[in-house]
Amino acid sequence: MEQSTRPSLVVTPHKGIRYAFAQLIMKAGNLDYTDKAQVADLKSQLDEFGGLLEEHAHLENEFILKSLEQRVPGSADHDEQDHVALEALQVEVLAKLEAILDPRLSDTKARAMGYAFYQDLGKLYAAHLEHMLEEETVTQQLLWKHFSDMEIIGLHVQIVRSIPPEVMLSWAKYLIPALNLNERIELLAGIQAGAPPAFFEQVMAIAKKTLPTPDVLKLESKLMIAAF
Ligand SMILES: [Fe+2]
């Protein structure tokens, strides 16, 4: 399907979610589950990303689905139920990883539990892919049908304002490398124009850490232009 020129509230976060899951599933695939430090490191990354997923679902419920429900009664049910099911699955997956930290486990048992966790993480990834596609097609079409571009941009502003700076920084390490150059410039120019300079510098430090040097240089030259 061709990308619409109309505003979307989900393209940016969903690219970040796909990027993060892809990274996590690769890491979970080649991890040595007998090495507790490696398991603990993956657990802390998954805990943080899990928090971002919960917060993302909460924002969709509060701002997008509530608004949609007011204009099209019953239209929010499917996505809201998905959010509940995805969160329950996430809790199960995290508990499976936590259990591998038990120091009494034999190496054989830790490897077997690691593989079972890896399969479940794949199930969670697949469930999110399906859910996001539904939101990007069915839910998105409903929004475009029942809301003007200005109203959608208004919702976007409310959503962005509700995200605390530290949460935005956690998102940035997935969003920046996940976006293409145009989308990245749009995101960072918005932060450059609307946020305190110290925050923008923190975001740029993440860009430098997560992007190849040629992409950082392109970004810096475009943002210099955007600043004048
Ligand atoms: Fe969602």
Residues whose N, C-alpha, C, O or C-beta is under 5 A from the ligand:
A	BS01	LIG	E60
